[in-house]
Amino acid sequence: MALYTRMRPRVYLEFQSAPLDAADPGDWIEVTELVKDLDFQHGRSRASDDFQPGSGRVVLDNRDSRFDPTNTDGPYYGLLKLRRKIRVDAYLQVYDDTDGSTFADYDITIAFGWVTSWNDQWRWRRLVDTTVTWTDALGLLSNHDLPDSVWDYRIKTLVEAGKVVDWYRWDDDDGTAVDASGNGNHGRYVIGENGGDPTSAAEAPVGVVRAGRGDPVIPQVERPGLSFGRMVAEAGQPATAPTLGWRFPCVVTSDTTALWGSEFTVETWVRYRAAYSLSAAGLASSTTARYQWLGYWGYDPYSNSRAFGFSTAGQPLAEAAYYGEFVPGTPPANWLHLPAVGSTLGTPTIDDNAVHHMVWTVERTTSFGYDISRVKMYVDGLLMATGGTKDINDFGYPLPGGRPMMIGFQHQRNGAPSLDFGFGLEIGDLVVYNETLSAGDVLTNYRAGKYGNLAASTELVASSAAEQAATMAGYAPGVFTFGTTAKTVAAGKTAGKTVVDYLRELARGEDALMWQDRYGELRLDSESWKRGVGPGATAQAIFTDGPDPFSNRIGYEDCTFQLDDSLLANSWSVSYVGGSRRYEDASSIAEHGRYEQSTSTLLTDPDDAEGLAQFRVLQRGTPQVEIGQITFPVGERSLTFVQSYCDVRYRVELIRTRPNGTQFTQDHWIESVRHQISGNAMYDEGEPPHNFGTWDITLALSRADWPATPFILDTSELDGSDVIWY
């Protein structure tokens, strides 16, 4: 009995699953026997570059038209779609050449992607070849835009769940307050005058609307907030202020009476601007206490109404009034001030010029045999107060139908007009829900807007931010693998970025790898892999350029050396959220001239940015000869390497022999892998050995451990040459 080993590539197609869904193992179709040519690669050219989308090409024999998408009689008709999955395996078999019996055989995936084209080539009036091209996860995500913010993603998720009635974002260019929920509940910007009903007021001029734009109120959202104070200042007040003769801005929504008497939620972000006043602007004013409503139903404050807003002192309020229960000079008996009439809310305060997240929920319940509306008020994600009042409908006095909600409406209590700069708040997005949000939903929404984080922590590291981006992109768990990273990042900065753009910025800040491995998983591997942890720690294979008696060494054919200014950088700038840091090597600049580079990151700590800049200059300030790439054929000595270690980030040792017999030895990390396979390629060490076609592999390499080996706990010596890497 004589045991031999053979290895050949196998190509599989999968037509059933959607691009983001996991493929069923039973749905893969092998097309290896139809393969005429095969070429695929992934990685990057050098260590300082971003990873680019991997790509592949396979030429299939299509003489029977099975891959013709117009062939209605073909076995794959209707299935030849874009973004379907393709896989290449290395099939290894150990067999007995005397009787053909097999002792072991298994597939190891060496490429995975999504089809980008089916190209048919006709020859001599006959369809002969179909070329299938593909990309990897980076290509799949390169045109996939992220939401403008984590907050936007969160609210859109609730919109898709059918929970949102209104969503006003205040980025309007005219007099219409656009409802971003898609429900069409658009509102109108108006200026109420002379005590008139705001619902019948004329629309505010476009200039007044735009003047109301203030600084962004939601911390992680760059949209402008809405300042009713600035709007009223732009509109101006009368020189004299007769009774009920004031002017105030307001947004009048579409009819929301369907919410009255039911369960609902009002949510917004606010910055209380108590300093804004008409008197400071030189306009008519009054010191009369004012109430400023974020949501107000029922224009007449002495009859049936509901309102959510703030008192003069910045106390959040939830109130309800019923016809016939108003007593002049005293608060209506059924007005509900949370936490209690005449009291002030504890920490946190609202009247502090800071941004706060406000939520009021209304739920139906029963108390002592009465149907009541229980109101809960949340400030910055936490429940601050709960109160209840008799339900309006139980009194037989329902609010009049067809009444809109008024946002920014201001009215006086106890008969006196309010003239002190109208609405003293700046507000961010305002969302109305058709249900009572749970405490968990409220907290999640707060974190999304405050920290750009859907999880419990107030800060995100790069790996967690990448996982969150994957979630927002719609990828199921298990598609991505993210190693642990340590640097804090501004996770909410997603506006105008694709998923790939965002992930690259995360990776740059960590000096991490962001790539798709050969198994089809998108990875974010921190810099720890090159500091003595994982496959970057020790050489997984030795490559040599000449005859070598050692069976564990792999012979290579082509090799490129390079020493050029593309590897030189002695002045490096790293941007972080809020600024940038630059580091320079004065001695290198004096010797070589100035070579500047820059890196854009999402880091939040300026010290982290400076550390990265120093590390880059440490690596590139003194240019060194590097081996650019090597090419070797698949053969007996490379079988194990191809199956197990031939991928990005693995470490290899390379030996180059000079004409005089001396040798150059250096460790490198693999930066990219390319397979070029022609014909029915197979390595077979049987008797006699045969190989139909060719199978060559090209590795792009970068020098490892330059300019020094990293310091490793329990390994490196104190006061030795090892250094602590970034």
C-alpha positions, 0 to 999 in steps of 0.5 A, a space after each residue: 500500500 502506498 499513500 499519496 496526497 492530492 489537492 485541487 480547487 473546487 468551485 461552488 455556487 449558491 442561488 437560494 439565499 439572499 445576500 445577507 442570509 446565511 447559505 444552507 449547506 444543502 443548497 451549494 452546487 459544485 461546478 468544478 468540472 466546468 471550470 476552465 480558469 480561476 483567479 481571485 485575491 483579497 487584501 492590500 498592497 502594503 501595510 499603510 494602505 486600507 484594505 480594498 474589496 476582494 475580487 474573483 473571476 471564474 470561467 465556466 464551460 457553458 456549451 449546454 447553456 446552463 448558465 444562460 439567464 435567458 434559457 428557460 429550459 436551463 436547470 438554473 433559469 430564474 436563479 442566475 441573479 446578482 449578489 448570490 454566493 460563490 465559494 472556492 475550496 481547496 480539496 485535500 485527499 489522502 488515498 491509496 494509489 494501488 486500489 484507489 481507496 481513500 483514507 481522508 478527504 476534506 474541503 477547506 474554504 480559500 475564497 468566498 464572495 458575492 456574484 457581481 456579473 454573469 458574462 457570456 461569450 459567444 464563439 462561432 455562433 455557439 455559447 461557449 464560456 460564461 465568466 462569473 465575477 465576484 466581490 467580497 464583503 467589502 465590495 458588498 458594503 461599499 455602496 451601503 450607506 449608514 443612517 445619518 446617526 444611530 439616533 436616526 437608525 433607532 427612530 427609523 426602526 420604530 417607524 418600520 415597526 409601525 409605532 411612530 405617528 409623527 417625526 419632525 426633524 426641523 431641517 425644513 426649507 419652507 413653511 412646512 414642518 415635514 413629517 419624516 415618519 412617512 405618515 404624511 402628518 406634516 405641520 405648518 410653521 405659523 406666527 400667532 398674533 393678537 390672541 388669535 387661534 394658532 390653528 388659523 394663523 397665517 404661515 410664518 415667512 420662510 425667513 422666520 422659519 430659517 432664522 429659527 434654526 439653532 445649533 444641533 440639540 441632539 448630541 450625536 446628530 448634526 441637524 440644526 435644532 429649532 429655536 422658537 425664541 429666534 423665530 419670534 425675535 425675527 418676526 418682531 413684537 409690537 412696539 406696544 403690547 395691549 392685552 392679548 396683543 402678543 406675537 408668538 411662533 408655533 408649529 401646527 400639526 395635522 389632526 392628531 385626535 386619534 391619539 386622544 384618550 388612547 395610549 401614546 408618547 411624546 419624545 424630544 430633545 431640549 435645551 432650555 434658553 432662559 436667557 432669551 428674552 424680548 426685553 433683552 432684544 429691545 422689544 415689548 415684554 412682560 414678566 408674566 409667568 409663561 408656559 411653553 408647550 411641546 405638545 398642546 391639544 385644545 386651544 382654550 386653556 380653560 376647557 378640554 386640553 392636554 399639554 406637555 411642556 415646561 414652566 417658567 422655571 424650567 419645570 417639566 409639566 404634564 397637564 390635563 384640563 376639563 371643561 367646567 373645572 377651571 376656578 379663576 386664580 387657582 390651578 384647574 383641579 385636574 391639571 397634573 404637574 409632575 412630580 406635583 403642583 408647585 414643586 420643582 423637578 429634582 436632579 437633573 434640572 432643565 433650566 441649565 442651558 444643557 441638552 436633555 432628553 424628554 419623554 412623556 408617556 400616557 397609558 390607560 389604566 384603572 384606579 379605584 374603579 376609575 379609568 384614568 390616564 397615567 402619565 410618566 415623565 422621563 428625563 435623560 433616560 430615567 423615570 422621574 415622575 408618575 401621576 394620574 388623572 381622570 380620563 377625559 372621555 369619562 366626563 363626557 367631554 371629549 376634546 373636539 374632533 379635528 384639533 391639531 397638536 400645537 408645538 411651541 404654543 405659549 399661553 398665560 395662566 390666570 388671565 395675563 398674556 405672556 410676552 417674554 420672548 415667547 418660547 425659550 427652548 431649543 428643541 431637537 427632533 420631536 417624535 409622537 408614538 401611538 403607544 406607550 414606550 417602555 422604560 427600556 425603549 426610552 433608555 435605548 433612545 436616549 443612549 442612541 442620541 446621547 452617545 451614539 450607542 445602542 448598548 448600555 455603555 456610555 462609550 464605544 470601542 472600535 470593535 463594539 462600534 463595528 458590531 453596531 454598524 453591522 447591525 445597522 447595515 442589516 447583517 445577521 449575527 455571525 456574519 462578522 467577527 470582531 476582535 477586542 479593541 481598546 481605543 474609544 471612538 465616536 460611534 455616532 459619526 456615521 452621516 454621509 458614510 458607507 459601512 466600509 468608510 466607517 469601518 475603515 476609520 475605526 480600523 485606522 484609529 486602532 492600527 487594526 486590520 479590517 478585511 474579509 478573510 478567506 472563509 467569508 467573514 468580515 473581520 476587525 482584528 486589533 493590533 494585538 495580533 502583531 504583538 505576540 498574540 495569534 498567527 502574527 507572533 511566529 512564522 507559520 512557514 519558511 520560503 526559500 529561493 533555492 534548493 533546500 534539503 529541509 522538507 518544511 521549506 517552500 520554494 518560491 519563484 518570483 520575488 520583488 524587493 523595494 526601497 522607494 519613497 512610497 515607504 517613507 513618512 517622517 511627518 504624520 497627522 492623525 485626526 480625531 473627533 475635535 482636532 488633530 495631532 501631528 508628530 515629526 522626526 526632525 532627523 529624518 526630515 533633515 536627511 530625506 526632506 519632508 514626507 507628510 502623511 495623514 490618517 482620519 480616525 474616529 478616536 476621541 482621545 487626543 493622546 491616542 491620536 498622538 500615539 498613532 502618529 508617533 508609531 507611524 513615524 517610528 515605522 516609516 521615518 527610516 525607510 528600509 528594504 522590503 520584499 514586496 511580493 513572492 510567487 510560488 506554485 502549489 506543491 508537496 511542501 506548500 499543501 499544509 500552508 495553503 490549507 491552513 495559513 495562507 491568509 492575511 496577517 499570518 507570519 512567514 519567514 523569507 530567505 533570499 540568496 544573493 549571487 555570492 551565496 550570502 543570504 538575506 533572512 527576514 520575517 514578514 506578514 501577509 498583506 494579500 493573497 492571490 490565486 491564479 489557476 488555469 485548466 483542471 489544476 490538481 497537485 497529485 504526488 502519485 506515481 507518476 506525479 501529474 498536474 493538469 494546469 497550473 496553480 500559482 499563489 502570490 503573496 504581498 508582504 510587509 516587514 514584521 517587527 520593524 523597527 523593533 520587536 514588540 514588548 511581550 509580557 512574560 517573554 521580553 526582558 526588562 531593559 532589552 531591545 523590545 519596545 511597547 508598540 502603539 
